[in-house]
Amino acid sequence: MSKDEFGVLLYYKFASIPDLNSLFSFYHSNCNCLGLLGRVRLSPNGVNVTVTSACPFPIFFSLHLHSFYSKDDSVFFLLLLNKQVGGLLLALEKHIEAVKSNSLFQGTDFKVASSHHPLNDKVAVECGFTSLSIRVVKELVTFSSYPLLNPPEVSNAGRHLSAAEFHSVLQSAGQLMKNGSPTDDKQLVLLDARNLYETRIGKFHAPSVETLDPGIRQYSDLPSWIDDNSEQLRGKHVLMYCTGGIRCEMASAYIRSKGAGFENVFQLYGGIQRYLEQFPDGGFFRGKNFVFDHRISVGSSDTSIMGACLICGSSYDNYSSRCRCTHCRILVLICDSCQIKSDAYVCELCLKHGMDFGSIPSVEDGELATVLDKNDLKTVCSDSKISSHLPSRNGNAAPRKLRILCLHGFRQNASCFKGRSASLAKKLKSIAELVFIDAPHELPFIYQSCTEAKNSCAPPTGQHAPPPENCKRKYAWLVASDFGGKVEADWKIANQPFDPLQYQGQTDGFDVSLAYLKKMFSEQGPFDGILGFSQGAAMAALLCAQGDKLKAEIDLRFVILCSGFALPLADFWQKPINCPSLHIFGSDPRKDRQITSHTSRYLASRFEDGCSVIIEHEFGHIIPTRLQHKLFEPIIYSLNSELHWKERIAVNPAEEANRKGTMKILSRKLLHQLSFKQAIRRCTYSTGKVSDFGQPTSASHPQLMKEGEITPGIATKEYISRRKRLLELLPENSLAIIAAAPVKMMTDVVPYTFRQDADYLYLTGCQQPGGVAVLSHECGLCMFMPEPKPHDVVWQGQIAGVDAALEMFKAEEAYPVSKLDKILPNMIKRSSKLFHNKLTATPTYTDLETFQNAAHVGKVSDLSIFTHELRWVKSPSELKLMKESAAIACQALLQTMLHSKTYPHEGMLSAKVEYECRMRGAQRMAFNPVVGGGPNASVIHYSRNDQKIKDGDLVLMDVGCELHGYCSDLTRTWPPCGSFSSIQEELYDLILQTNKECIRLCRPGASIRQIHNYSVELLCKGLKEIGILKRDAFRLYHQLNPTSIGHYLGMDVHDSSMISYDCPLKPGVVITIEPGIYVPSSFDGSERYQGTGIRIEDEVLITETGCEVLTGSMPKEIKHIESLLNNYSYTKGMEAATV
């Protein structure tokens, strides 16, 4: 093999690395001196490198790994080294020699493919790179898109099989399958861990062996697929494979982490590439292996083609970087002839979700794409009110492109923003030019290596390593008030949890940014509009709010605000903004955890009626390049038409009165004909007078509710359906009476915060006191509503009356509550059976003679058994709210945990968690937070929260919030000092394992009672092994834990209490799993455990195939909790004593 030949090197290695900065230095020096180019990605959990050699290297720089490696038992970095190096073979061999010089990489499997290898004849031509990029990233392999989902332990990965072993297993398994030998528990399944586009050009095929293709868009989707399809893997031998092996390491460990039934997981060591080297004819592999370098794919001597053109279906397997799905941007197979005919494609995954070809407008000859019929445009734009051309220069009619200034988000830069919006720029190139600039406030890069001692209780201190020389700079438009520039205390971004509320509240630096933008408009302008993302959108909105003052220097015709939010600057929002605006944001809070949809919707409401168009998409915190890109062209056109209206107003002022209405019609026509129903929604906002029904409506709170909703997230039709289902459960000719909750008084004139009765809210949607609802087969819903008195309106505000009952709550009949004693008795007499809610029974109807007579003859029964049955299984709308409520509680508790050393007092932590919940949109706490420090944690529902937390004590926090009527409930226990003692860790681990095992049992058909009994067995056994229980364990156990393993959760914390814990669980039911141990100080046992309380509580949704942990984002593993507490950067601020 000639040393001047080109080649590709692939290897990965698990290793313990003490210093990531020195590793950076090694690769920087080694690759530069060997003339290697490409990508190097370093992270605390691994390294991923793809490089090539540009030319024969001048000298060999003998830098060995032992020069930076020093053993330190207190520091452990798990390095997953996945390296791909291409170029001159001599340079590659020298690089391997440098790596092998340290025992750290002993046993590494180096895979070298040269240009002479029969499988790699394209390497010398196609494997070149143009630069060397070495960057430190937070995560090497994004195993899950959820930021708080901790990756699995790679040390628990599936057993490695060599290529020969893998081949032999497939061969023998296939033969055994044919003979029917294996039993059910030894069945073999072949699992492909690659993305959809990779599997379409090649995969393993073994006769009679079950093959599972997840069909995922990206690797981070694989955990969800595994969760949803775990029953297909349980009890079987799982044989996994991927391109080079790294993805199988993570995925196999995740499968094995599921416990019993998932132990037998195996993976192809070295991946498909090593298999094809050993079996040049392809063996059991058919087609080509997709590789992540410029070769794109590598095949075997078998020339069969597995892939097919997405459009015409002809055999084809050559991917082109130009052929991507218009919606999600993944690669698609398009043959040469079809590429000529079309440049818009939809992948099979998007087709499956209803995003078809028909929803993509076309562009021909570089002209503006519009789905409006010409006649429609003439109708809307009659009498030449809107020019048929785009903005012109010097008064000429010749069209020119729109120029749009692009403002990036917080902690980004122009280069990053340009890269992430490249697809959008390409789609808009016929009508718009995007100009990208960096924000003026540079943020420091401080890499924090976690070298603090494990048992240290103090916040991290010491010097932090400087950033790498070629790291990319990060900027912001607005900063915190105490931001001082590049000093250690400012914005420590490495290993620090991200708090969305933190940067949404930053307002300093606006004057500097404004002056900077004025300069940009002067030097690089003119600009027709601004495209802002996240904090860039917030900055753009401020410019719009100052439109009159800035018109001479910054004249904006429109703005596009992606994931925007309104900054807390009251002076800027004194009047509605008169600027055409397009607002784009994610509708799912689980995907966009930075900017919530109601925050962006509120920003849209600050613009004048007719000036705002909203597009909500189903993705996360992204620049909208995964949407219908050509959707933006006609919308920008409609926004640009505002310019022509303004020009015409000076000529014909009479047109001003019709301008807003015409713009609204144009926007409505555009969005209606685009008809992208799965991803977009249109909202208009009005600053005119709206009806006040005493609670939020879509008209009064457009940032909170959609049109057609009675309460946020729950539509009118769902309330009607609930009442219909209740009537179906009740006997014929029944009457149900449900009263609103009474107002409870704190003092003689001061009421407690009102909370509606769950049944009344569930059936009517009315959030106010004083009403009585009557439901019957004869009349449907009849509501008796309180009558607003002028005196009460002055002091308490407007309330919902009869009009609201008919218009908003959609009652068939409605009367003032003062007429109840005349109407209800006749309804009771006509009914054969009477039901009411005993808990909220009010004298308003119970004092009626007809009601008392009915009760005397046994005609009256409790309604709760029926309403609780309905509320037990949640609808999709309810589950969405419960997931949002759980997400708020998790984020709030996480922030409280991180500040628990700063605020070492139960009352402070209680206040902190309530503040965080309310700031994220919760209306109230679901219950008074339980914050027990030290021995107080052994009091199960401790609520005094008035003690100082001592150093070394555990703190137990049981919290939950209520979001639009739906509750969350979770508990975590942790040491604020940052480290569990050995005694604490021993007990905590027992509770944690019980929590996990009980969650594993949550599935349809199981019951809370069964799960509880199992938990008692586990805890009794564990407490005996620890030594807390020695005799009569079962009786003494109930002294340490008298609680159930969990309860139902929903509109009440202990929801659907009439449903037995013996009832088999159904999909849609939400329960809690909360094992705990509470050892009082007076307990007659081992003294070292006295005064200890530990509980770990999660919310669990029962699904068709198992369960989903709604609070899974809140850490509960000991190592994760300690890592968070010890690596959190405590920012400047008042000391706890001062607070």
PyMOL commands that set and color helices and strands:
alter all, ss='L'
color gray80, all
select helices_A, chain A and resi 20-33+65-67+89-100+103-105+123-126+154-156+163-179+184-186+196-199+219-228+230-233+246-256+271-278+336-341+348-352+357-359+374-380+382-384+414-420+422-427+500-504+510-524+535-545+547-550+570-573+597-605+629-649+653-674+716-729+758-764+790-796+802-807+817-830+838-840+843-846+849-856+864-872+876-898+906-919+934-938+982-1000+1008-1026+1033-1040+1087-1089+1118-1127
alter helices_A, ss='H'
color red, helices_A
select strands_A, chain A and resi 6-16+36-43+46-53+78-88+111-114+132-136+159-161+188-192+202-204+210-212+237-241+265-268+285-290+297-299+402-407+432-437+441-443+474-476+529-533+558-562+581-586+612-617+709-711+714-715+734-739+772-776+780-785+813-816+833-836+860-862+924-925+930-933+955-959+961-963+966-967+970-974+1070-1073+1076-1079+1092-1095+1098-1102+1107-1109
alter strands_A, ss='S'
color yellow, strands_A
deselect
rebuild
show_as cartoon
